[in-house]
Amino acid sequence: MSQLLNRTATPLVTGLFLVSLVSGVALFFHWAPATFHAMHEWLSIVLILPFALHIWKNWRPMSAYLRRPVFAVAMVASLAAALAFVVPSASNSASGGRPPQFAVAQQVLNGSVDAVASVMGETPEALDAALSAAGFTVADSSQSLSEIAVASGQPPEAILALLAAQGS
């Protein structure tokens, strides 16, 4: 096991960290999020094992770090940075801890063509025509926009993009 640890732990931690770094930056700047989201999540989970092996391999130097005040300061600073993101979103229980714009978007997608048209300042017929022109199949204006997207084989986000274009 010692030979395996010496040869793989640090290179795997380095490689997976670089993948996480690149995918995290891409997600931050919204570059191809569909491409990077699953990669970032899964490979960050995979990173746990090589990280644990790396800590095991380097336990003596690591235990020396644990006794230094700088390590405690770094851990407290990291926890504070994480809490700066967790606390505001967790306290927003009305939207299930999600950003409020996502909760509103979900409500719009749950709305019917009739209801959403009135919010958009359009007639249901005009919104129906816009959806049809964009390739959505609207069987009934009382259908929710999510149902229309699913029935049309398109993602619900495509309807949100269409609505955003209609509103501008």
MOBEL-V264110 format. One record per residue. N is the residue number from 1. PHI is phi in degrees with one decimal (999 if undefined). PSI is psi in degrees with one decimal (* if undefined). BURIAL is 1 if it has 24 or more other C-alpha atoms within 12 Angstrom, else 0. Layout:
N | PHI | PSI | BURIAL
N | PHI | PSI | BURIAL
//
This chain:
1 | 999 | -36.0 | 0
2 | -59.9 | -41.3 | 0
3 | -63.6 | -44.1 | 0
4 | -61.5 | -45.4 | 0
5 | -60.5 | -46.2 | 0
6 | -62.8 | -34.3 | 0
7 | -89.5 | -25.2 | 0
8 | -117.6 | -29.6 | 0
9 | -59.6 | -56.6 | 1
10 | -66.2 | -44.8 | 1
11 | -61.1 | -38.3 | 0
12 | -68.0 | -41.8 | 1
13 | -60.5 | -44.7 | 1
14 | -63.7 | -48.8 | 0
15 | -62.9 | -47.7 | 0
16 | -68.9 | -33.4 | 1
17 | -63.6 | -42.3 | 1
18 | -63.9 | -39.3 | 0
19 | -62.9 | -44.0 | 1
20 | -64.1 | -38.6 | 1
21 | -62.8 | -50.8 | 0
22 | -64.5 | -46.2 | 1
23 | -67.3 | -35.3 | 1
24 | -65.6 | -42.0 | 1
25 | -65.0 | -42.2 | 0
26 | -62.0 | -41.9 | 0
27 | -66.4 | -39.3 | 0
28 | -60.5 | -41.6 | 0
29 | -91.5 | 6.7 | 0
30 | 59.8 | 38.2 | 0
31 | -91.1 | 112.6 | 0
32 | 46.9 | 58.2 | 0
33 | -59.4 | -32.2 | 0
34 | -63.5 | -32.0 | 0
35 | -74.2 | -41.7 | 0
36 | -94.4 | -19.5 | 1
37 | -61.5 | -57.8 | 0
38 | -64.1 | -39.2 | 0
39 | -58.7 | -46.8 | 1
40 | -63.9 | -46.4 | 1
41 | -63.5 | -52.6 | 0
42 | -69.3 | -44.0 | 0
43 | -73.2 | -22.7 | 1
44 | -69.1 | -35.3 | 1
45 | -68.3 | -42.7 | 0
46 | -62.3 | -31.8 | 0
47 | -60.3 | -23.1 | 1
48 | -59.0 | -44.7 | 0
49 | -65.5 | -52.0 | 0
50 | -61.4 | -33.2 | 1
51 | -62.6 | -46.0 | 1
52 | -62.2 | -41.4 | 0
53 | -64.0 | -39.8 | 1
54 | -63.3 | -43.0 | 1
55 | -63.6 | -43.1 | 0
56 | -61.1 | -47.3 | 0
57 | -61.1 | -38.2 | 0
58 | -108.1 | 33.9 | 0
59 | -62.1 | -40.9 | 0
60 | -61.5 | -52.8 | 0
61 | -63.7 | -33.4 | 0
62 | -66.0 | -41.3 | 0
63 | -65.0 | -28.9 | 0
64 | -67.5 | -39.2 | 0
65 | -62.8 | -39.1 | 0
66 | -60.1 | -27.3 | 0
67 | -85.7 | -8.0 | 0
68 | -92.6 | 143.5 | 0
69 | -61.0 | -30.6 | 0
70 | -62.0 | -32.0 | 0
71 | -66.8 | -45.6 | 0
72 | -62.5 | -41.3 | 0
73 | -62.5 | -43.2 | 0
74 | -63.4 | -40.4 | 0
75 | -67.8 | -41.9 | 0
76 | -65.6 | -41.6 | 0
77 | -63.6 | -40.3 | 0
78 | -65.8 | -42.0 | 0
79 | -64.2 | -42.4 | 0
80 | -62.7 | -41.2 | 0
81 | -63.6 | -41.5 | 0
82 | -65.2 | -43.1 | 0
83 | -65.1 | -28.8 | 0
84 | -61.5 | -25.5 | 0
85 | -93.8 | -36.3 | 0
86 | -73.8 | -46.1 | 0
87 | -59.5 | -50.2 | 0
88 | -62.0 | -40.2 | 0
89 | -75.3 | -33.1 | 0
90 | -71.5 | -30.4 | 0
91 | -77.8 | -10.8 | 0
92 | -91.4 | 70.6 | 0
93 | -70.6 | -22.8 | 0
94 | -62.8 | -31.5 | 0
95 | -105.2 | 18.5 | 0
96 | 69.1 | 26.2 | 0
97 | 81.8 | 1.4 | 0
98 | -91.5 | 161.1 | 0
99 | -58.4 | 144.2 | 0
100 | -60.6 | -30.6 | 0
101 | -65.0 | -29.6 | 0
102 | -71.1 | -39.0 | 0
103 | -63.8 | -41.4 | 0
104 | -65.4 | -44.1 | 0
105 | -59.4 | -39.8 | 1
106 | -65.3 | -38.7 | 0
107 | -63.9 | -40.0 | 0
108 | -62.1 | -45.3 | 1
109 | -65.2 | -27.1 | 1
110 | -80.4 | -12.5 | 1
111 | -80.4 | 157.0 | 1
112 | -82.3 | 167.0 | 1
113 | -58.0 | -42.7 | 1
114 | -58.0 | -50.2 | 1
115 | -66.7 | -45.6 | 1
116 | -68.6 | -36.2 | 1
117 | -59.3 | -42.9 | 1
118 | -66.4 | -36.2 | 0
119 | -67.6 | -35.5 | 0
120 | -80.8 | -5.7 | 0
121 | 75.7 | 29.0 | 0
122 | -123.5 | 168.2 | 0
123 | -85.6 | 154.4 | 0
124 | -58.0 | -34.6 | 1
125 | -65.3 | -40.3 | 0
126 | -66.9 | -42.0 | 0
127 | -67.7 | -39.3 | 1
128 | -58.5 | -45.3 | 1
129 | -64.6 | -40.6 | 0
130 | -65.2 | -41.6 | 1
131 | -64.1 | -44.3 | 1
132 | -62.9 | -41.5 | 0
133 | -64.2 | -27.6 | 0
134 | -87.6 | 3.3 | 0
135 | 96.3 | 10.3 | 0
136 | -91.4 | 142.9 | 1
137 | -98.9 | 111.5 | 1
138 | -104.9 | 108.2 | 1
139 | -81.3 | -34.7 | 0
140 | -153.8 | 138.2 | 0
141 | -72.8 | -3.7 | 1
142 | -91.3 | -4.3 | 0
143 | -67.4 | 149.0 | 1
144 | -76.4 | 156.1 | 1
145 | -63.3 | -33.4 | 1
146 | -63.0 | -43.1 | 1
147 | -63.3 | -39.7 | 1
148 | -63.6 | -42.9 | 1
149 | -62.4 | -47.1 | 1
150 | -61.9 | -45.7 | 0
151 | -64.1 | -27.0 | 0
152 | -91.8 | -2.7 | 0
153 | 70.8 | 28.8 | 0
154 | -123.4 | 156.5 | 0
155 | -73.9 | 147.6 | 0
156 | -58.5 | -28.5 | 1
157 | -61.0 | -26.5 | 0
158 | -66.3 | -36.0 | 1
159 | -68.6 | -40.7 | 1
160 | -61.2 | -40.5 | 1
161 | -63.5 | -41.1 | 0
162 | -63.3 | -44.4 | 1
163 | -62.7 | -39.8 | 1
164 | -63.7 | -38.6 | 0
165 | -69.4 | -35.6 | 0
166 | -65.5 | -36.2 | 0
167 | -79.4 | -13.1 | 0
168 | -96.5 | * | 0
//
